[in-house]
Amino acid sequence: MLLRKAFYYLSSDEATCLWEPSKERFESSNLVRFIKYINNKYSLNLSNYEELYNWSISTNTNDNGCEKFWSSLWDFCQIKAEIKGESILQNADDFINAQWFSQARLNFAENLLRKKNNETALYFRAENIFSRNISFQELQIQVSKLQQFLVEIGITANDRIALFVPNSIEAVVFLLAAASLGAICSFCSPDFGVQGVIDRFGQIEPILFIYTDKCVYNGKVIDSQDKVSEIIKNLPSLKNIICISYFNEKISLNMQRNIQNYSLHVYPEIIELYKEKELIFKQLPFNHPLYIMYSSGTTGIPKCIVHGAGGTLLQHLKEHILHCDFKANEKIFYYSTCGWMMWQWLVSALASECSLLLYDGSPFSPDSQVLLKYIDEEKAQFFGTSAKYIDSLKKSHCQPNTIYEFKTLKTIGSTGSPLQAESFDYVYESIKKDICLSSLSGGTDIISCFVLGNPIGKVYRGEIQTRGLGMKVEVFNENGESVVQQKGEMVCSFPFPSQPIYFWNDPEKIKYKASYFERFKNIWHHGDWIEITQHNGIIIYGRSDATLNPGGVRIGTAEIYRQVEQFEEVLECIAVDQNWKNDNRIILFLRLRESVTLTEKLITDIKSALRKNCSPRHVPAKIIAIPDIPKTKSGKIVEIAVRNTIHNIEIKNKESMANPECLAFFKNIIELNMD
């Protein structure tokens, strides 16, 4: 018999517990049901979450709980497959080449299209401009018609489809139709600049490009067609283009002229052209590629991270059903664009027979409560957002619980950056007292989470609740030793199903190895600076590398450099994060040509270029001229040394630098203490 209190790690410390589940919620949770299932299946006596977690990562030959966990999860979640097979994990001692479920044959889309009734599947709102919904049955019909069209134009397994679209119903339909055939989808959202899109899609050689002619942001309708014209000129592999008209308008004559060399199709016409047929679900290997995601581009153009269908599905089902307690017929919302992996995470909730709330636009238009109003009116069970959004509500002194009831809301998910302890307080004081506040962290690299929520555990102020089941997450100190209650590097020391299957155009896995396995041999090094607490919770202190992170959005410095260094006045530049008012802001330092001074016009021009060609998030808060930039002896600029200097942190590796004396230029800069 499971004892509710036995699930808690009892400690003598004074850390503040902000929430714990009621007896009813505890006993009705999917996690408790899963523990009983595991105990019965393997004649175990697991009595709490920590025991389940430890069993799920055990790799000794006598028990091998890790393989049993992932196999049992498959069965518990009732994954649809032609065959599962007997093999669970091969090459377990070779992290990068480990193979999960090598005999399995399944289809990702089939698992997301389980429901076929007339209940609403997808809710959509574009700020307060318009809204519409479609049922599960209509979703099946649209996927069927689009699938027929894709077959007719020759789309087959492994073909790349590039989507330049907002978070919309059509984005979901295209993903499901493509996945049903085994095609590979890659997304960029309309807020990306032209060069940012080309840097990504240009590497994967798509044969089909899908775009939306308009999108909505901050009360304005934004036309994307000029961007699209420039993008397609730089994608010579394209054979077909599909336009999704946001307001069901005709394609402009100018746009038609710009893409007259391609086969152009309009989405509503495709839907009208075909009749509903039974869907084909091509049965494919577990590691058949599903998504191509992109790194932040810190050291060059973004790396193309390829994720498999089976690993993505299994990991998302685990996180949704066990860690977030999703149940059939619930409504799930995560504020995201299609360019962020949380969108893919959201869409996978269809596999749990949930309905999705989709939203395009600013989270503050027409006011800061637009998202809260949405989830309250639609009676959502899960609300996902960024830490920055919660912090913004707090700073604006918004009191949602005086306006909305949130009767059905069970969980708030927060990711993108560490959630401040004061924001934990705000959620429980001003949004809802009886809520599981699940701070999440993982990322594009694994299309999922390393650390996240536990619906049957306590929420402690300022802490992420737990490490993910089946994920052997540890903290390594500088000597590569596993530590607890100490800050260190987040690592994962055993393979997991949702690790990338490979990087695109990286046949020898050179880039793959360099990204995650250079620091520690055969150990995944994630690059977060974290601590495991005495509650077995997690505190994340930020990135341990040079990736920029304004507002919780990871940005690679190389993307900024590529734009800024096109200016004749600029010889070179360096961008770093500055901790500022419970967030991060980008500081851009310029080394200018001799006799050139930093003018307001140059600052404005640089910001405009970054906004246009990258995104508004790439625009620095401060641009400052300096006489020199520190480099290693091999000529690489040293962002971390500059960042540490402006934060008055001692530099320990000056001997590796060619010109350490120039660090003095970055000390005591007056502008860095100003808004």
Secondary structure as UniProt FT lines:
FT   HELIX           4..7
FT   STRAND          17..19
FT   HELIX           23..27
FT   HELIX           30..42
FT   HELIX           49..56
FT   TURN            61..63
FT   HELIX           65..76
FT   TURN            77..78
FT   STRAND          81..83
FT   STRAND          89..90
FT   TURN            92..93
FT   HELIX           95..97
FT   STRAND          99..100
FT   TURN            102..103
FT   STRAND          105..106
FT   HELIX           108..112
FT   STRAND          120..126
FT   TURN            127..129
FT   STRAND          130..135
FT   HELIX           136..152
FT   TURN            153..154
FT   TURN            157..158
FT   STRAND          160..164
FT   HELIX           169..181
FT   STRAND          184..188
FT   TURN            190..191
FT   HELIX           194..204
FT   STRAND          208..212
FT   STRAND          214..217
FT   TURN            218..219
FT   STRAND          220..223
FT   HELIX           225..233
FT   TURN            236..237
FT   STRAND          240..244
FT   TURN            246..247
FT   HELIX           253..258
FT   TURN            259..261
FT   STRAND          263..266
FT   HELIX           267..273
FT   STRAND          284..285
FT   TURN            286..287
FT   STRAND          289..294
FT   TURN            298..299
FT   STRAND          304..308
FT   HELIX           309..317
FT   HELIX           318..323
FT   TURN            328..329
FT   STRAND          331..334
FT   TURN            338..339
FT   HELIX           341..347
FT   HELIX           348..352
FT   STRAND          355..360
FT   TURN            363..364
FT   TURN            368..369
FT   HELIX           370..377
FT   TURN            378..379
FT   STRAND          382..386
FT   HELIX           387..395
FT   TURN            396..397
FT   HELIX           400..402
FT   STRAND          411..415
FT   HELIX           421..426
FT   HELIX           427..431
FT   STRAND          436..439
FT   STRAND          441..443
FT   TURN            444..447
FT   STRAND          448..452
FT   TURN            455..456
FT   STRAND          459..460
FT   TURN            461..462
FT   STRAND          466..467
FT   TURN            469..470
FT   STRAND          473..476
FT   TURN            478..479
FT   STRAND          482..483
FT   STRAND          488..492
FT   TURN            497..498
FT   STRAND          502..503
FT   TURN            504..505
FT   TURN            507..508
FT   HELIX           510..516
FT   TURN            521..522
FT   STRAND          524..532
FT   TURN            534..535
FT   STRAND          538..543
FT   HELIX           550..552
FT   HELIX           557..564
FT   TURN            565..566
FT   TURN            568..569
FT   STRAND          570..580
FT   TURN            581..582
FT   STRAND          583..592
FT   TURN            594..595
FT   HELIX           600..613
FT   HELIX           616..618
FT   STRAND          622..625
FT   STRAND          631..632
FT   TURN            633..634
FT   HELIX           639..646
FT   TURN            647..648
FT   HELIX           654..656
FT   HELIX           660..666
FT   HELIX           670..673
//
